[in-house]
């Protein structure tokens, strides 16, 4: 216990001393984060390599422990090797983040560093070996561990968008893991987490709003990676399938934010690794909360998640654990709904309000129309095909001039109660489609219908006329 207290106290004091020193040094060197008034809303340049202070404070605390008489105990001596085995992997992640802070790495370069670090972690013996007490194949455990560690590292990197947010969330997660380690009697895990908790607490003194130093990638990636390692060690002590969800709950906010970002970007056909202003903290800012309020609000959520995860890790009856997990999932669902993501609302309406069926039906009708029009051998059959399908796409009237032939069922030249589109096919040929404002047809593929008709009819004109005709200028 005295060793834990020494580690935590020394790392805390070291962070208080080293953070302003690191801040001032890199401010003089010009390694700062400049505001861009889009995603970076701070008012002036701020040093961005706070991870240097955190990592240094952790290392100082271990050095003091080794030099003191408190590390002579057999329990401490037998537990520290785990820390030493994790150092190369954590050091590689830190170095990757630091290089990105200094010279800006490409996404694949950052990912490569994280993959290698994750492999080193597995080699060090930190690996998912079972799920709920059921052994899994070694290759599957290796894959799950790598994905988990990379996910945790990037989750903290993505959530680092408001003063004090990533460091505060990391402090809650680290403290939760520490308490779980003490409850489980897991001394190696406790020795690994105490210095990080102390360092984050000391760092928050300068990182909370208004921040004078940022974590930077060297800080957020390293904190997330270490917490991922601690989560694996925590889960190894869980004997039930529900029990291994406790580490997930402790890291709920950054992991949920990352999951939402991936789903949003997938639905909108945007790069998964792209940047935007739609993360949880951005949505809370858009709802009118100040940066300080956003941080405190998310701290509160993390506190609730921490309490539930600790409760889940100590309950012995699956029925109680199931209730806890249901309450947690229900709360997460309500929270995400409150954020008002338009992507999820639209997807929900498509699934549950027949929008998906309407869209699918329109796509099928479009495919059938294209096939029929391409197979039409004469201008007359092209006209009949257009007439038969136009109504399905919401057009009430149609007019076509094709290869010297004129077809029309227009009834009102002025068309005051609708709109029309005229598509030039050549200098002489054209297609006119009319749609009423009161049309009830649900046709989400009107533009593809018009594009397909124009493209196919222009191709047909070559065969109808027997010679190439130049398309009209639009």
C-alpha distance (Angstrom), angle and dihedral (degrees) to the residues before:
residue distance angle dihedral
X1 . . .
X2 3.83 . .
X3 3.80 89.2 .
X4 3.80 90.4 54.6
X5 3.78 92.1 48.7
X6 3.80 91.3 48.7
X7 3.81 92.4 49.6
X8 3.78 93.4 48.8
X9 3.80 95.6 44.7
X10 3.80 95.2 46.2
X11 3.81 93.6 47.2
X12 3.82 90.5 48.2
X13 3.80 94.1 50.4
X14 3.81 91.7 42.0
X15 3.82 90.7 53.5
X16 3.82 90.4 50.0
X17 3.81 90.0 53.2
X18 3.80 100.9 36.5
X19 3.82 100.0 42.9
X20 3.83 97.1 67.2
X21 3.81 89.7 41.5
X22 3.81 91.3 53.3
X23 3.81 90.4 43.5
X24 3.80 93.8 53.6
X25 3.81 93.8 43.0
X26 3.80 96.0 53.0
X27 3.80 91.8 40.4
X28 3.82 87.8 59.9
X29 3.82 89.8 46.4
X30 3.81 90.8 52.1
X31 3.81 95.2 -119.1
X32 3.79 94.2 143.0
X33 3.78 139.6 134.6
X34 3.79 109.6 -115.0
X35 3.83 119.8 -148.9
X36 3.81 115.5 -115.0
X37 3.84 98.3 -177.2
X38 3.80 89.2 -127.4
X39 3.79 110.6 69.6
X40 3.82 98.8 -9.8
X41 3.78 104.6 59.6
X42 3.81 101.6 169.4
X43 3.78 113.5 124.2
X44 3.82 99.7 -127.3
X45 3.83 139.9 17.2
X46 3.81 112.6 -71.3
X47 3.85 127.4 -167.3
X48 3.80 108.7 -106.5
X49 3.80 107.0 -162.5
X50 3.80 101.6 84.9
X51 3.78 89.3 137.4
X52 3.81 87.3 76.8
X53 3.80 90.2 64.5
X54 3.80 93.8 45.4
X55 3.80 95.2 48.9
X56 3.80 91.3 44.1
X57 3.82 91.4 51.4
X58 3.81 91.1 51.0
X59 3.81 92.0 50.2
X60 3.80 92.0 47.2
X61 3.80 91.0 53.2
X62 3.81 92.0 53.5
X63 3.80 90.8 46.7
X64 3.80 90.8 53.1
X65 3.80 90.9 48.3
X66 3.80 91.7 52.1
X67 3.79 91.3 49.2
X68 3.79 93.5 48.0
X69 3.77 127.6 78.3
X70 3.82 91.6 -117.5
X71 3.80 93.8 81.7
X72 3.79 92.3 65.0
X73 3.78 94.0 87.8
X74 3.78 115.6 108.4
X75 3.79 91.6 -130.3
X76 3.79 93.5 55.2
X77 3.79 93.5 41.0
X78 3.79 91.9 52.6
X79 3.82 93.0 47.0
X80 3.80 101.3 48.7
X81 3.84 95.8 71.4
X82 3.81 88.4 74.7
X83 3.79 88.7 59.5
X84 3.80 92.2 50.4
X85 3.81 91.7 49.3
X86 3.81 91.1 53.8
X87 3.81 94.5 48.6
X88 3.86 97.4 82.3
X89 3.80 92.6 51.4
X90 3.81 93.9 44.3
X91 3.80 89.7 45.2
X92 3.80 91.5 54.0
X93 3.81 91.9 51.0
X94 3.80 90.0 47.9
X95 3.81 91.4 49.5
X96 3.82 91.1 48.5
X97 3.78 91.2 52.1
X98 3.80 92.8 44.7
X99 3.80 92.0 52.4
X100 3.80 89.0 50.3
X101 3.81 90.0 51.2
X102 3.80 91.4 49.6
X103 3.83 105.4 37.0
X104 3.87 105.3 6.0
X105 3.79 112.3 -114.6
X106 3.78 125.0 -144.1
X107 3.82 116.4 -104.8
X108 3.81 92.9 -108.1
X109 3.81 91.1 52.3
X110 3.80 91.7 52.9
X111 3.80 90.3 46.3
X112 3.80 91.6 50.2
X113 3.79 91.1 54.3
X114 3.80 90.9 50.1
X115 3.80 92.8 48.4
X116 3.81 92.6 51.6
X117 3.81 90.5 46.7
X118 3.81 90.3 50.4
X119 3.80 90.7 51.9
X120 3.81 89.9 50.4
X121 3.80 88.4 52.0
X122 3.80 91.6 54.4
X123 3.81 89.3 48.3
X124 3.82 87.7 52.4
X125 3.80 88.9 59.3
X126 3.82 100.7 -101.7
X127 3.78 102.0 126.3
X128 3.78 140.4 132.8
X129 3.81 102.6 -105.5
X130 3.78 102.6 164.6
X131 3.79 142.2 13.4
X132 3.78 113.9 -136.8
X133 3.80 92.3 -19.2
X134 3.83 92.8 -49.2
X135 3.79 113.7 119.5
X136 3.81 116.5 -125.6
X137 3.83 129.4 -160.0
X138 3.76 114.0 -81.5
X139 3.81 93.3 -120.8
X140 3.80 90.8 54.1
X141 3.79 91.5 48.4
X142 3.80 89.5 50.2
X143 3.80 92.0 50.9
X144 3.81 93.9 45.8
X145 3.80 91.5 49.0
X146 3.81 94.1 50.8
X147 3.81 93.1 46.8
X148 3.80 91.9 45.9
X149 3.81 94.9 50.0
X150 3.80 93.8 46.3
X151 3.80 90.0 46.8
X152 3.80 93.4 51.3
X153 3.81 93.3 46.8
X154 3.79 93.4 51.5
X155 3.80 93.3 40.8
X156 3.80 90.6 63.6
X157 3.77 90.6 42.6
X158 3.82 91.0 55.2
X159 3.80 95.7 46.2
X160 3.80 92.8 51.8
X161 3.81 94.1 99.4
X162 3.82 105.0 107.5
X163 3.81 128.9 54.6
X164 3.79 109.9 -85.5
X165 3.80 95.0 -3.3
X166 3.81 103.5 114.6
X167 3.81 93.5 36.6
X168 3.81 92.0 48.2
X169 3.80 93.9 46.5
X170 3.80 88.3 47.4
X171 3.80 90.1 51.4
X172 3.81 91.6 52.5
X173 3.81 91.9 47.8
X174 3.82 93.3 45.9
X175 3.80 93.0 47.9
X176 3.80 90.7 47.8
X177 3.79 90.6 51.7
X178 3.81 90.4 47.5
X179 3.81 92.2 52.8
X180 3.81 90.4 47.5
X181 3.81 89.7 50.7
X182 3.79 91.2 52.0
X183 3.81 91.6 47.9
X184 3.80 90.3 50.2
X185 3.81 94.2 43.4
X186 3.81 88.4 -120.9
X187 3.82 100.2 155.5
X188 3.85 97.0 175.2
X189 3.79 90.6 54.9
X190 3.79 91.9 46.2
X191 3.81 92.1 50.9
X192 3.81 89.6 49.9
X193 3.81 96.3 49.7
X194 3.82 103.7 40.6
X195 3.84 97.0 72.0
X196 3.80 92.6 48.0
X197 3.81 91.4 50.6
X198 3.81 91.8 50.6
X199 3.80 92.9 46.1
X200 3.81 93.3 49.7
X201 3.79 91.6 48.5
X202 3.79 91.6 52.4
X203 3.80 92.1 44.0
X204 3.82 92.1 52.6
X205 3.80 88.5 65.7
X206 3.82 87.0 73.4
X207 3.81 100.8 25.8
X208 3.80 100.8 54.3
X209 3.79 117.6 97.5
X210 2.97 118.3 -37.2
X211 3.80 87.9 35.0
X212 3.80 121.2 -158.9
X213 3.83 92.7 -172.6
X214 3.80 134.6 26.0
X215 3.79 129.5 -143.4
X216 3.78 93.6 -122.3
X217 3.78 121.9 -163.8
X218 3.79 90.3 -67.8
X219 3.80 87.8 61.9
X220 3.80 104.3 35.9
X221 3.80 95.5 43.6
X222 3.81 92.6 46.6
X223 3.80 94.8 46.9
X224 3.81 91.8 47.4
X225 3.80 92.3 46.4
X226 3.80 93.5 49.6
X227 3.79 91.6 47.8
X228 3.79 88.3 51.4
X229 3.82 88.9 54.4
X230 3.80 90.8 47.9
X231 3.80 90.2 49.7
X232 3.82 90.8 56.1
X233 3.81 90.8 50.2
X234 3.81 90.4 47.7
X235 3.81 92.9 49.4
X236 3.81 91.5 50.3
X237 3.82 88.4 69.0
X238 3.82 93.5 52.5
X239 3.77 115.0 100.0
X240 3.82 98.2 -171.9
X241 3.78 133.0 62.8
X242 3.80 91.2 -123.2
X243 3.78 91.2 48.2
X244 3.81 93.5 62.3
X245 3.80 89.7 60.7
X246 3.81 90.0 70.1
X247 3.85 93.6 84.8
X248 3.79 88.6 49.1
X249 3.79 90.5 54.5
X250 3.80 91.9 48.4
X251 3.83 88.3 57.3
X252 3.80 93.6 36.8
X253 3.81 100.7 124.8
X254 3.83 99.9 52.0
X255 3.81 93.0 38.2
X256 3.82 92.4 48.2
X257 3.80 90.8 47.4
X258 3.81 90.6 52.0
X259 3.81 92.7 46.9
X260 3.81 91.5 49.9
X261 3.82 91.2 48.5
X262 3.81 92.3 51.7
X263 3.82 93.2 48.1
X264 3.82 93.0 45.4
X265 3.78 93.5 50.6
X266 3.80 91.8 45.0
X267 3.80 91.7 52.5
X268 3.81 91.7 48.5
X269 3.83 95.7 43.4
X270 3.80 91.8 -118.0
X271 3.82 127.4 142.7
X272 3.81 111.3 -83.1
X273 3.81 90.8 -139.0
X274 3.81 93.8 45.4
X275 3.79 123.6 115.2
X276 3.79 126.4 -118.0
X277 3.79 142.0 153.3
X278 3.79 97.7 -110.2
X279 3.80 102.1 95.2
X280 3.80 119.4 122.4
X281 3.79 93.3 -95.3
X282 3.81 91.0 48.1
X283 3.80 91.0 52.2
X284 3.80 91.0 50.3
X285 3.80 89.9 50.0
X286 3.81 89.0 50.6
X287 3.81 89.2 53.1
X288 3.80 88.9 62.0
X289 3.81 103.0 -95.0
X290 3.80 119.5 138.2
X291 3.83 119.7 -122.7
X292 3.80 90.1 -104.8
X293 3.82 91.4 50.2
X294 3.80 91.1 48.2
X295 3.80 91.5 53.4
X296 3.81 93.1 46.9
X297 3.80 92.4 45.9
X298 3.80 92.2 52.0
X299 3.80 89.6 45.0
X300 3.80 87.5 57.7
X301 3.79 91.4 50.6
X302 3.81 89.9 48.9
X303 3.81 89.9 50.7
X304 3.80 91.5 53.8
X305 3.81 91.5 46.0
X306 3.82 90.0 48.4
X307 3.79 92.2 52.2
X308 3.80 92.2 48.5
X309 3.81 92.6 46.9
X310 3.81 91.9 51.7
X311 3.78 90.6 46.8
X312 3.79 89.8 49.4
X313 3.80 91.5 51.0
X314 3.83 94.3 54.4
X315 3.82 103.6 38.5
X316 3.78 113.7 102.6
X317 3.79 100.8 -162.7
X318 3.79 118.9 78.4
X319 3.81 91.1 -147.5
X320 3.81 91.4 62.5
X321 3.80 91.2 43.4
X322 3.78 89.8 51.2
X323 3.81 91.6 53.0
X324 3.81 90.8 50.1
X325 3.79 91.6 50.3
X326 3.82 92.2 48.1
X327 3.81 91.4 50.5
X328 3.78 90.5 49.0
X329 3.83 93.7 49.4
X330 3.81 91.5 46.0
X331 3.80 90.9 51.8
X332 3.80 91.5 48.5
X333 3.82 90.7 50.1
X334 3.81 92.6 50.7
X335 3.80 90.7 47.5
X336 3.80 94.0 51.5
X337 3.82 90.4 47.9
X338 3.80 89.6 52.7
X339 3.81 90.5 55.8
X340 3.81 89.8 64.1
X341 3.80 102.6 -137.3
X342 3.80 105.2 -173.9
X343 3.82 92.1 -154.9
X344 3.80 93.2 63.2
X345 3.79 93.7 43.3
X346 3.78 91.2 52.3
X347 3.81 92.6 45.4
X348 3.81 90.5 49.6
X349 3.80 91.9 51.4
X350 3.79 90.5 48.6
X351 3.78 91.3 52.8
X352 3.79 100.7 40.4
X353 3.82 105.1 26.8
X354 3.83 99.1 52.0
X355 3.81 92.6 -105.1
X356 3.78 90.4 123.3
X357 3.82 91.1 52.9
X358 3.81 91.0 49.0
X359 3.78 91.3 49.7
X360 3.81 92.0 46.9
X361 3.81 91.0 48.3
X362 3.81 90.7 50.4
X363 3.80 91.4 51.0
X364 3.81 90.5 50.0
X365 3.81 91.0 48.2
X366 3.81 90.0 49.5
X367 3.81 91.4 51.7
X368 3.82 91.0 48.7
X369 3.82 91.2 48.1
X370 3.81 92.6 50.9
X371 3.80 91.4 49.5
X372 3.82 93.1 48.5
X373 3.80 94.9 46.0
X374 3.81 92.9 47.7
X375 3.83 89.5 51.4
X376 3.84 94.7 49.4
X377 3.87 106.4 111.6
X378 3.83 99.0 -167.3
X379 3.82 138.4 39.2
X380 3.82 88.9 -112.6
X381 3.78 92.6 57.1
X382 3.81 90.5 45.7
X383 3.81 87.3 55.4
X384 3.79 93.1 48.8
X385 3.79 90.9 49.1
X386 3.79 91.8 50.6
X387 3.81 91.7 48.0
X388 3.77 93.7 49.1
X389 3.79 94.9 50.3
X390 3.80 101.2 34.4
X391 3.80 93.3 78.2
X392 3.81 91.2 52.4
X393 3.78 89.2 58.9
X394 3.81 93.2 48.6
X395 3.82 100.9 -97.8
X396 3.79 114.2 135.7
X397 3.84 99.4 -172.7
X398 3.78 135.3 27.1
X399 3.78 138.8 -171.3
X400 3.80 127.5 -171.8
X401 3.79 135.5 -176.2
X402 3.78 109.4 -172.0
X403 3.84 130.2 165.4
X404 3.82 93.3 -20.6
X405 3.81 93.9 -44.8
X406 3.79 123.5 114.3
X407 3.82 123.3 -154.7
X408 3.78 126.1 174.3
X409 3.78 143.5 159.4
X410 3.82 95.5 177.8
X411 3.82 111.6 145.4
X412 3.81 102.9 176.1
X413 3.78 120.5 39.7
X414 3.83 94.8 -168.9
X415 3.82 95.3 47.3
X416 3.84 96.1 -165.6
X417 3.82 93.4 170.8
X418 3.77 98.6 53.2
X419 3.76 147.7 19.9
X420 3.76 133.2 -106.6
X421 3.77 138.6 -158.2
X422 3.79 125.8 -150.5
X423 3.79 116.7 -156.1
X424 3.84 116.3 -163.8
X425 3.79 112.8 -141.6
X426 3.82 98.1 175.0
X427 3.79 134.1 -20.0
X428 3.82 88.0 -76.2
X429 3.81 105.6 24.2
X430 3.78 126.0 73.5
X431 3.78 145.3 156.5
X432 3.82 124.0 -135.4
X433 3.80 121.8 -165.4
X434 3.82 123.3 -174.0
X435 3.79 126.4 -161.3
X436 3.78 128.2 -175.2
X437 3.80 121.2 -129.8
X438 3.79 87.4 -130.3
X439 3.80 94.1 55.1
X440 3.81 111.1 138.2
X441 3.81 94.7 -164.0
X442 3.82 113.1 122.9
X443 3.78 100.5 -143.0
X444 3.80 114.6 158.9
X445 3.84 90.9 172.0
X446 3.81 102.0 58.6
X447 3.81 93.2 125.1
X448 3.83 94.0 48.8
X449 3.83 88.3 49.9
X450 3.81 91.6 54.5
X451 3.82 92.5 43.2
X452 3.80 91.8 50.4
X453 3.81 92.7 47.8
X454 3.82 92.3 50.6
X455 3.79 94.5 45.6
X456 3.80 95.8 47.9
X457 3.82 95.0 42.6
X458 3.80 91.6 51.6
X459 3.79 88.8 53.1
X460 3.80 90.3 47.8
X461 3.79 92.2 53.0
X462 3.79 90.3 65.6
X463 3.77 91.9 59.9
X464 3.84 95.6 38.5
X465 3.81 94.6 52.6
X466 3.80 96.9 35.4
X467 3.78 91.2 -133.7
X468 3.80 138.3 66.5
X469 3.79 115.0 -88.3
X470 3.76 121.2 -165.4
X471 3.82 116.4 -119.4
X472 3.75 117.2 -115.6
X473 3.76 121.1 -103.8
X474 3.79 113.0 -109.8
